[in-house]
Amino acid sequence: MEAKASANFIRMSPRKVRLVANEVRGYEFPEAVDLLKNIPKKASGIILKTVMSAAANAKVLSTELEEGALYVKKIYVDAGPAWKRVMPKARGRADRIIRRTSRLTVVLSDE
């Protein structure tokens, strides 16, 4: 049985979120939670919330499921919509600022 959770419009570039997501892939649920609590990155808190949400979704789908039996089957980060802003520069010019966002998807499985 698979349980899925996603987080959209994360205000962080996908590259930064992928650094933490790659560390958690394949771990069992309790180990992944412990690991995410000890990683000193902003992305680890966002990923932790999403992993906990996927575990709660698994609990709803199957009442006799134990959290220790779950593991992170898939975790992937895609690019979300980018916010485009303008920074004024000298002589009437302007530079573009692109603020990137991310989409995070976590799939937990017990098989």
C-alpha positions, 0 to 999 in steps of 0.5 A, a space after each residue: 500500500 502506498 500513501 502520498 503527500 505533496 507540498 506546493 509553492 515552497 519558497 525555496 529553489 528546487 536545488 536546495 530542497 533536493 539536497 535534503 530530499 536525496 539524503 532521506 530517500 530509501 530510509 524507513 519512516 522512523 529513521 527518516 524522521 530522526 534524520 530530518 530533525 537533525 539536518 540543519 537546513 530550512 528544507 528539512 523542516 518542510 520535508 519533515 512536515 510532508 513526510 509526516 503528512 504522508 504517514 498520516 495519509 497511510 494511517 487513514 488508508 489502513 487502520 492496522 498499519 504500523 508506522 515502523 513498517 513504512 519507508 520512503 519509496 519515492 521523494 522528488 522535487 520539481 520546479 514550481 512557478 517562478 516569481 519574476 521581480 525587477 531590481 533597479 540599476 544605474 542609468 535607468 536600467 533594470 535587472 531581473 530577479 527570479 525567485 524560484 519555488 518548488 513542488 515536493 512529492 513524498 510516497 511512503 510504502 510498506 511493501 
